[in-house]
């Protein structure tokens, strides 16, 4: 049997990789135990260029546009 190439994504691992590559921005989530701590974390992340995407009770999902070189690679290199 032929071994797959190292680093190749297949089967169930393909969907999360595709979902990351298809979006024009990176996502990340910050968590905190109380609202004050969450707001402090959000202020720090906004200084680094992150924008709030979705507010939840104890977390906030953030987004930041991908660098143009990585976006171009994600657009041109197929996942499949």
Secondary structure, DSSP 8 states (H G I E B T S, - for coil): -----TT---GGGHHHHHHHHHSSEEEEEEE-SSHHHHHHHHHHHHHTT-EEEEE-SSEEEEEEE--HHHHHHHHHS---
